[in-house]
Amino acid sequence: MRRKASFSLAAVLVACAFGAAPAAHATPSSSQTAIVSLGDSYISGEAGRWQGNSNYQLGSRNGTDRAWVSTWWGGYYDTSRVYLEGTDSDGCHRSDVAEIRSAPISVNAKVNLACSGATTANIFRSSNGGQSQNGEAPQDDRLASVAQSYNVKLVVLSIGGNDLGFADIIATCATDWTTSPSSAPNYCYDDQQAAVSQRMPGAMANVRRAIDDIRATMAAAGYSSSQYRLVLQSYPSPVPRAAENRYPESGWSRLDTGGCPFWNRDLDWARDSLVNQISDNLKAVAASRGAQFLDLRDMLQGREVCSTATSLVGSSGPSPTRSEWARFLVSGLFQGDLQESFHPNAYAQRALGNCLALVYAQPASTNWSCRNTPGQSYGSMYLVPSS
């Protein structure tokens, strides 16, 4: 079954971003070690419910829907199997395969404090103007509790995308494709580039402030900067370049089949201008604050939604070598939640975990770019120095 092409333009609004610790007090030298993630949907585990994309609407959706529970009488969907600790209902969507959980790093606890939709204001301590989200205290306040209960070895942060209005960009580009003809396309890149450039200085200032806040929290818990690793990561592109899109620019297949309704010019801008601009600015922030930088701009290369190197999942089931690693655009009526659209799925989240482990095994003084190996699974991620 193919997803219906008709839906309200408001439905293209994508919520982008885009573990509690035991009570016992510990010190940075405690034998009970932990790694912690903070930030938005790209690290919380949004879209971790899915492995590949399928247009079949029933049951497990050709094996792509990890929330499906098969029974003798049929089956049902249980999103709490994937989105843990009640985050299936509150919208934080911390998945069981989120980057911090998937990372093969040997510690006693892997604590995910990130929440889908978070902005930098949700990172800051409440005493520093931070805001709660979905009934939870600001993430840095929660980090303070973890830092007092475990020996935290690594803090990894993904933030800034929602400060830049990434959801609005996606919505505008999808709406422009849907409402204008191929003979006279209404592109989104020009006005959206102007909006991003206007927001960028403030967003990066807030990312710097978030890092300073994390440093202050760790210092208050008794940590010196050499006793833990702080990694700031960037964002991968969930869509390919125009030349790497398997669906034609005209017609409805980019929407009702592939779930990537963007004009070619906008695809090229998103992949090679927007993602690069965000990554470069985040790298500069990391350098200014002594944080290690994990560059993810090329992490989904060839695995994006509608990429020519991948395909939709059919009756033979999903595959990490052939299926897409990002969630396609859905209306929210037939498969999962709209906010899952254009986020790394379960395959990509496992890949991100491997990226994090590879960086953690390297000296903290070096920045790295993580990439996938074409035709291989998520276990074949590799690093190159980030220039």
DRENBA-348930 format. One record per residue (C-alpha): residue number from 0; residue in one letter; x, y, z. Coordinates in nm, 4 decimals, always signed. Example, Ala and Ser with C-alpha at 12.3 -4.5 7.8 and 13.67 -1.06 7.14 Angstrom:
i	aa	xx	yy	zz
0	a	+1.2300	-0.4500	+0.7800
1	s	+1.3670	-0.1060	+0.7140
***
This chain:
i	aa	xx	yy	zz
0	m	+0.0000	+0.0000	+0.0000
1	r	+0.1266	+0.3470	-0.0837
2	r	+0.0878	+0.6377	+0.1512
3	k	-0.1718	+0.8921	+0.0466
4	a	-0.0336	+1.2008	-0.1214
5	s	-0.3119	+1.4274	-0.0007
6	f	-0.2587	+1.5839	+0.3401
7	s	-0.2790	+1.9205	+0.5083
8	l	+0.0205	+2.1416	+0.4414
9	a	+0.0422	+2.1880	+0.8149
10	a	+0.1230	+1.8200	+0.8400
11	v	+0.4675	+1.8739	+0.6955
12	l	+0.5737	+2.0475	+1.0150
13	v	+0.8409	+1.8154	+1.1395
14	a	+0.9521	+1.8262	+1.5005
15	c	+1.3243	+1.8449	+1.4450
16	a	+1.5694	+1.8844	+1.6482
17	f	+1.5723	+1.8969	+1.5757
18	g	+1.8013	+0.7430	+3.2828
19	a	+1.7891	+0.8427	+3.6060
20	a	+2.0918	+0.7766	+3.8252
21	p	+2.1012	+0.6044	+4.1630
22	a	+2.0927	+0.8257	+4.4705
23	a	+2.4266	+0.7257	+4.6208
24	h	+2.6895	+1.0016	+4.6136
25	a	+3.0161	+0.9298	+4.4356
26	t	+3.3288	+1.1149	+4.3304
27	p	+3.5005	+1.1502	+3.9918
28	s	+3.7257	+0.8631	+4.0971
29	s	+3.4342	+0.6247	+4.1619
30	s	+3.4540	+0.2804	+4.0064
31	q	+3.0943	+0.3243	+3.8825
32	t	+3.1479	+0.4879	+3.5471
33	a	+2.9001	+0.6477	+3.3071
34	i	+2.8672	+0.8214	+2.9729
35	v	+2.5956	+1.0830	+2.9204
36	s	+2.4183	+1.2397	+2.6227
37	l	+2.2439	+1.5761	+2.6230
38	g	+2.0615	+1.7646	+2.3544
39	d	+1.7893	+1.7316	+2.0951
40	s	+1.6174	+1.4718	+1.8766
41	y	+1.9289	+1.3840	+1.6777
42	i	+2.0814	+1.2292	+1.9876
43	s	+1.7753	+1.1414	+2.1968
44	g	+1.6852	+0.8599	+1.9600
45	e	+1.4010	+1.0086	+1.7554
46	a	+1.2979	+0.7670	+1.4751
47	g	+1.4686	+0.4757	+1.6474
48	r	+1.1409	+0.2888	+1.6042
49	w	+1.2203	+0.2309	+1.2375
50	q	+1.4724	+0.0294	+1.0383
51	g	+1.4385	+0.1367	+0.6769
52	n	+1.1209	+0.2744	+0.5181
53	s	+0.8286	+0.0865	+0.3674
54	n	+0.5032	+0.2057	+0.2131
55	y	+0.3195	-0.1054	+0.3304
56	q	+0.0777	-0.0005	+0.6034
57	l	-0.0089	-0.3195	+0.7903
58	g	+0.1534	-0.5174	+1.0720
59	s	+0.5289	-0.4754	+1.0949
60	r	+0.5325	-0.2702	+0.7721
61	n	+0.7590	-0.5239	+0.6025
62	g	+0.9692	-0.5528	+0.9168
63	t	+1.0550	-0.1832	+0.9400
64	d	+0.8436	-0.1092	+1.2509
65	r	+1.0216	-0.2245	+1.5666
66	a	+0.7180	-0.1346	+1.7788
67	w	+0.5146	-0.4177	+1.6245
68	v	+0.4368	-0.7104	+1.8547
69	s	+0.3266	-1.0228	+1.6732
70	t	+0.0732	-1.2468	+1.8473
71	w	-0.1211	-1.5611	+1.7604
72	w	-0.4295	-1.3469	+1.6947
73	g	-0.2463	-1.0843	+1.4888
74	g	-0.0495	-0.8224	+1.6768
75	y	-0.0324	-0.4675	+1.8055
76	y	+0.2018	-0.1701	+1.8346
77	d	+0.3863	-0.0969	+2.1588
78	t	+0.6046	+0.2115	+2.1207
79	s	+0.7326	+0.1748	+2.4785
80	r	+0.9459	-0.1147	+2.3506
81	v	+1.1498	+0.1423	+2.1589
82	y	+1.0992	+0.4793	+2.3305
83	l	+1.1942	+0.4140	+2.6902
84	e	+1.1162	+0.5563	+3.0344
85	g	+0.7774	+0.6930	+2.9307
86	t	+0.9231	+0.8988	+2.6477
87	d	+0.6955	+0.7259	+2.3969
88	s	+0.4116	+0.9404	+2.5326
89	d	+0.5885	+1.2586	+2.6449
90	g	+0.7572	+1.3132	+2.3073
91	c	+1.1216	+1.3021	+2.4161
92	h	+1.1552	+0.9732	+2.2249
93	r	+1.4676	+0.8317	+2.3885
94	s	+1.5125	+0.5099	+2.1972
95	d	+1.6648	+0.1817	+2.3037
96	v	+1.9248	+0.2193	+2.0266
97	a	+2.0013	+0.5882	+2.0774
98	e	+2.3629	+0.6836	+2.0150
99	i	+2.4674	+0.6751	+2.3818
100	r	+2.3094	+0.3329	+2.4324
101	s	+2.4488	+0.1869	+2.1114
102	a	+2.8041	+0.3049	+2.1694
103	p	+3.0282	+0.0042	+2.2475
104	i	+3.2001	+0.1820	+2.5359
105	s	+3.2593	-0.0188	+2.8515
106	v	+3.0969	+0.1685	+3.1421
107	n	+2.8519	+0.0873	+3.4175
108	a	+2.5791	+0.3223	+3.2939
109	k	+2.4788	+0.4902	+2.9702
110	v	+2.2531	+0.7838	+3.0543
111	n	+2.0413	+0.9577	+2.7903
112	l	+1.9144	+1.2983	+2.9060
113	a	+1.8388	+1.4336	+2.5574
114	c	+1.4856	+1.5150	+2.4456
115	s	+1.3332	+1.5602	+2.1028
116	g	+1.2579	+1.9237	+2.0343
117	a	+1.5107	+2.0585	+2.2833
118	t	+1.6696	+2.3973	+2.2339
119	t	+1.9706	+2.5374	+2.4158
120	a	+1.7313	+2.6841	+2.6747
121	n	+1.6481	+2.3265	+2.7778
122	i	+2.0166	+2.2577	+2.8452
123	f	+2.1004	+2.5489	+3.0768
124	r	+2.0690	+2.5007	+3.4514
125	s	+1.7501	+2.6436	+3.5977
126	s	+1.9645	+2.8792	+3.8067
127	n	+2.1088	+3.0092	+3.4800
128	g	+1.7755	+3.0662	+3.3077
129	g	+1.7230	+2.7100	+3.1840
130	q	+1.3765	+2.5865	+3.0977
131	s	+1.2112	+2.2558	+3.1784
132	q	+1.0744	+2.0420	+2.8964
133	n	+0.7977	+1.7815	+2.8973
134	g	+0.7830	+1.7886	+3.2752
135	e	+1.1583	+1.7334	+3.3155
136	a	+1.4099	+1.9683	+3.4748
137	p	+1.6671	+2.1309	+3.2448
138	q	+1.9150	+1.8757	+3.1190
139	d	+2.2149	+2.0326	+3.2912
140	d	+2.0364	+2.0117	+3.6278
141	r	+1.9868	+1.6423	+3.5638
142	l	+2.3502	+1.6067	+3.4575
143	a	+2.4489	+1.7423	+3.7996
144	s	+2.2722	+1.4499	+3.9660
145	v	+2.4408	+1.1980	+3.7373
146	a	+2.7837	+1.3566	+3.7942
147	q	+2.7373	+1.3203	+4.1697
148	s	+2.6297	+0.9566	+4.1412
149	y	+2.8764	+0.8228	+3.8859
150	n	+3.2245	+0.8815	+3.7575
151	v	+3.1232	+1.0457	+3.4300
152	k	+3.3821	+0.9732	+3.1620
153	l	+3.2106	+1.1312	+2.8623
154	v	+2.9457	+1.3978	+2.7966
155	v	+2.8276	+1.4257	+2.4352
156	l	+2.6103	+1.7147	+2.3199
157	s	+2.3915	+1.7673	+2.0122
158	i	+2.2171	+2.1058	+2.0144
159	g	+2.1548	+2.4154	+1.8040
160	g	+1.9350	+2.2797	+1.5247
161	n	+1.6107	+2.3832	+1.6870
162	d	+1.7528	+2.7253	+1.7755
163	l	+1.8082	+2.7674	+1.4021
164	g	+1.4478	+2.6680	+1.3242
165	f	+1.5270	+2.3471	+1.1383
166	a	+1.1629	+2.2271	+1.1607
167	d	+1.0465	+2.5464	+0.9903
168	i	+1.3016	+2.4956	+0.7140
169	i	+1.1772	+2.1431	+0.6458
170	a	+0.8156	+2.2578	+0.6504
171	t	+0.8799	+2.5480	+0.4155
172	c	+1.0774	+2.3432	+0.1638
173	a	+0.8175	+2.0637	+0.1594
174	t	+0.5327	+2.3123	+0.1260
175	d	+0.7069	+2.4949	-0.1588
176	w	+0.7485	+2.1695	-0.3500
177	t	+0.3898	+2.0642	-0.2862
178	t	+0.2299	+2.3935	-0.3863
179	s	+0.4280	+2.4989	-0.6925
180	p	+0.4559	+2.3368	-1.0388
181	s	+0.7797	+2.2081	-1.1881
182	s	+0.7399	+2.4656	-1.4661
183	a	+0.7657	+2.7448	-1.2080
184	p	+0.9094	+2.5994	-0.8861
185	n	+0.8958	+2.8036	-0.5705
186	y	+1.2314	+2.7383	-0.4056
187	c	+1.2883	+2.7603	-0.0326
188	y	+1.6664	+2.7928	-0.0227
189	d	+1.6861	+3.1677	-0.0722
190	d	+1.4561	+3.2898	+0.2029
191	q	+1.5527	+3.0058	+0.4366
192	q	+1.9230	+3.0788	+0.3918
193	a	+1.8563	+3.4372	+0.4911
194	a	+1.6677	+3.3207	+0.8006
195	v	+1.9446	+3.0799	+0.9017
196	s	+2.2146	+3.3412	+0.8570
197	q	+2.0170	+3.5811	+1.0752
198	r	+1.9693	+3.3234	+1.3522
199	m	+2.3179	+3.1737	+1.3386
200	p	+2.5085	+3.4191	+1.5647
201	g	+2.2528	+3.3933	+1.8449
202	a	+2.2230	+3.0166	+1.8135
203	m	+2.5990	+2.9655	+1.8309
204	a	+2.6286	+3.2029	+2.1250
205	n	+2.3758	+2.9849	+2.3052
206	v	+2.5655	+2.6664	+2.2171
207	r	+2.8774	+2.8237	+2.3682
208	r	+2.6745	+2.9119	+2.6750
209	a	+2.5465	+2.5528	+2.6965
210	i	+2.9022	+2.4187	+2.6932
211	d	+3.0058	+2.6693	+2.9600
212	d	+2.7087	+2.5580	+3.1685
213	i	+2.8069	+2.1925	+3.1360
214	r	+3.1643	+2.2758	+3.2349
215	a	+3.0397	+2.4655	+3.5406
216	t	+2.8141	+2.1767	+3.6419
217	m	+3.0955	+1.9247	+3.6170
218	a	+3.3334	+2.1531	+3.8087
219	a	+3.0748	+2.1957	+4.0854
220	a	+3.0556	+1.8161	+4.1090
221	g	+3.4319	+1.8003	+4.1667
222	y	+3.5584	+1.7249	+3.8154
223	s	+3.8577	+1.8854	+3.6529
224	s	+3.8382	+1.9275	+3.2752
225	s	+4.0866	+1.6422	+3.2308
226	q	+3.8685	+1.3933	+3.4201
227	y	+3.6003	+1.3660	+3.1525
228	r	+3.5595	+1.4074	+2.7782
229	l	+3.3209	+1.6689	+2.6335
230	v	+3.2194	+1.6118	+2.2707
231	l	+3.0060	+1.8473	+2.0604
232	q	+2.8656	+1.6860	+1.7494
233	s	+2.7088	+1.8263	+1.4330
234	y	+2.4186	+1.7017	+1.2202
235	p	+2.4037	+1.4621	+0.9236
236	s	+2.1963	+1.5444	+0.6176
237	p	+1.8834	+1.3249	+0.5973
238	v	+1.8314	+1.4109	+0.2272
239	p	+2.0633	+1.3540	-0.0718
240	r	+2.1891	+1.5833	-0.3428
241	a	+1.9614	+1.6196	-0.6447
242	a	+2.1835	+1.3981	-0.8624
243	e	+2.1641	+1.1250	-0.5972
244	n	+1.7827	+1.1210	-0.5684
245	r	+1.6183	+0.8144	-0.7208
246	y	+1.2852	+0.9895	-0.7882
247	p	+1.2205	+1.2478	-1.0623
248	e	+1.1758	+1.6108	-0.9629
249	s	+0.8322	+1.6361	-1.1254
250	g	+0.5331	+1.4167	-1.0460
251	w	+0.4261	+1.2963	-0.7026
252	s	+0.6664	+1.0080	-0.6391
253	r	+0.8954	+1.2176	-0.4194
254	l	+0.5990	+1.2607	-0.1862
255	d	+0.3668	+0.9612	-0.2077
256	t	+0.6407	+0.7014	-0.2580
257	g	+0.9771	+0.8296	-0.1432
258	g	+0.8771	+1.0790	+0.1232
259	c	+1.1275	+1.3481	+0.0156
260	p	+0.9215	+1.6335	-0.1354
261	f	+1.1918	+1.8887	-0.2233
262	w	+1.3012	+2.0615	-0.5411
263	n	+1.6463	+1.9727	-0.6767
264	r	+1.7828	+2.3187	-0.6060
265	d	+1.6671	+2.2950	-0.2457
266	l	+1.8153	+1.9467	-0.2032
267	d	+2.1576	+2.0679	-0.3168
268	w	+2.1353	+2.3686	-0.0858
269	a	+2.0357	+2.1564	+0.2149
270	r	+2.3017	+1.8922	+0.1546
271	d	+2.5980	+2.1061	+0.0536
272	s	+2.5299	+2.4508	+0.1986
273	l	+2.3022	+2.4361	+0.5025
274	v	+2.4524	+2.1254	+0.6645
275	n	+2.8046	+2.2499	+0.5971
276	q	+2.7290	+2.5949	+0.7385
277	i	+2.5885	+2.4475	+1.0592
278	s	+2.8772	+2.2023	+1.0933
279	d	+3.1426	+2.4674	+1.0380
280	n	+2.9875	+2.6979	+1.2954
281	l	+2.9538	+2.4215	+1.5541
282	k	+3.3153	+2.3241	+1.4961
283	a	+3.4214	+2.6813	+1.5673
284	v	+3.2181	+2.6786	+1.8878
285	a	+3.3829	+2.3540	+2.0000
286	a	+3.7279	+2.5000	+1.9334
287	s	+3.6479	+2.8145	+2.1297
288	r	+3.5403	+2.6109	+2.4322
289	g	+3.7989	+2.3330	+2.4330
290	a	+3.5475	+2.0629	+2.3389
291	q	+3.6192	+1.7806	+2.0991
292	f	+3.4214	+1.8005	+1.7743
293	l	+3.2504	+1.5073	+1.6031
294	d	+3.1641	+1.6049	+1.2455
295	l	+2.8628	+1.4114	+1.1158
296	r	+2.7863	+1.6060	+0.7962
297	d	+2.8759	+1.3077	+0.5721
298	m	+2.7688	+1.0319	+0.8093
299	l	+2.4527	+0.9457	+0.6092
300	q	+2.6089	+0.9836	+0.2640
301	g	+2.4389	+0.7315	+0.0336
302	r	+2.1955	+0.6259	+0.3082
303	e	+1.9633	+0.9284	+0.2945
304	v	+1.5900	+0.9317	+0.2249
305	c	+1.5381	+0.8742	-0.1515
306	s	+1.9085	+0.8097	-0.2157
307	t	+1.9939	+0.6174	-0.5327
308	a	+2.2192	+0.3894	-0.3273
309	t	+1.9261	+0.2637	-0.1177
310	s	+1.5711	+0.1409	-0.1699
311	l	+1.2381	+0.1147	+0.0067
312	v	+1.1821	-0.2058	+0.2016
313	g	+0.9751	-0.4729	+0.0295
314	s	+0.8437	-0.8104	+0.1342
315	s	+1.1948	-0.9487	+0.1786
316	g	+1.2416	-0.7217	+0.4804
317	p	+1.4845	-0.4469	+0.5806
318	s	+1.8601	-0.4593	+0.5499
319	p	+2.1216	-0.2256	+0.6995
320	t	+2.3185	-0.2495	+0.3754
321	r	+2.0325	-0.1717	+0.1328
322	s	+1.7698	+0.0200	+0.3291
323	e	+1.7609	+0.3911	+0.4109
324	w	+1.9110	+0.5090	+0.7403
325	a	+1.6820	+0.8106	+0.7855
326	r	+1.3054	+0.8300	+0.8336
327	f	+1.1039	+0.9554	+0.5372
328	l	+0.8297	+1.2188	+0.5625
329	v	+0.5041	+1.0757	+0.6922
330	s	+0.1684	+1.2426	+0.7427
331	g	+0.1365	+1.1025	+1.0927
332	l	-0.1854	+0.9192	+1.0013
333	f	-0.0493	+0.5867	+0.8861
334	q	+0.2962	+0.5155	+1.0228
335	g	+0.4233	+0.6418	+1.3551
336	d	+0.4658	+1.0071	+1.4473
337	l	+0.5266	+1.3033	+1.2201
338	q	+0.8110	+1.4219	+1.4431
339	e	+1.0115	+1.1114	+1.3525
340	s	+1.0483	+1.2337	+0.9920
341	f	+1.3999	+1.3186	+0.8678
342	h	+1.5805	+1.1777	+1.1716
343	p	+1.8392	+0.8982	+1.1887
344	n	+1.6573	+0.5658	+1.2246
345	a	+1.7624	+0.2556	+1.4185
346	y	+2.0353	+0.1670	+1.1689
347	a	+2.1812	+0.5170	+1.1784
348	q	+2.1613	+0.5385	+1.5560
349	r	+2.3674	+0.2229	+1.5886
350	a	+2.6104	+0.3755	+1.3390
351	l	+2.6268	+0.6933	+1.5475
352	g	+2.7034	+0.4844	+1.8535
353	n	+2.9961	+0.3315	+1.6695
354	c	+3.1131	+0.6788	+1.5654
355	l	+3.1087	+0.7930	+1.9269
356	a	+3.3039	+0.4890	+2.0432
357	l	+3.5643	+0.5421	+1.7707
358	v	+3.6117	+0.9038	+1.8788
359	y	+3.6286	+0.8085	+2.2460
360	a	+3.9149	+0.5706	+2.1654
361	q	+4.1148	+0.8584	+2.0134
362	p	+4.2964	+1.1424	+2.1901
363	a	+4.0674	+1.4215	+2.3064
364	s	+4.2818	+1.6793	+2.1271
365	t	+4.1790	+1.5666	+1.7760
366	n	+3.8558	+1.6407	+1.5882
367	w	+3.7077	+1.3716	+1.3684
368	s	+3.4591	+1.3237	+1.0875
369	c	+3.2660	+0.9955	+1.0896
370	r	+3.1587	+0.8229	+0.7693
371	n	+2.9954	+0.5005	+0.6592
372	t	+3.1409	+0.2394	+0.4278
373	p	+2.9285	+0.2014	+0.1099
374	g	+2.7553	-0.1342	+0.0891
375	q	+2.8432	-0.2242	+0.4478
376	s	+2.6424	-0.2271	+0.7708
377	y	+2.6567	+0.0209	+1.0590
378	g	+2.9451	-0.1694	+1.2136
379	s	+3.1769	-0.0425	+0.9382
380	m	+3.1866	+0.3248	+1.0340
381	y	+3.5271	+0.4924	+1.0204
382	l	+3.6932	+0.8216	+1.1115
383	v	+3.8904	+1.0745	+0.9124
384	p	+4.0453	+1.3878	+1.0627
385	s	+3.8070	+1.6813	+1.0523
386	s	+3.9816	+1.9502	+0.8481
***
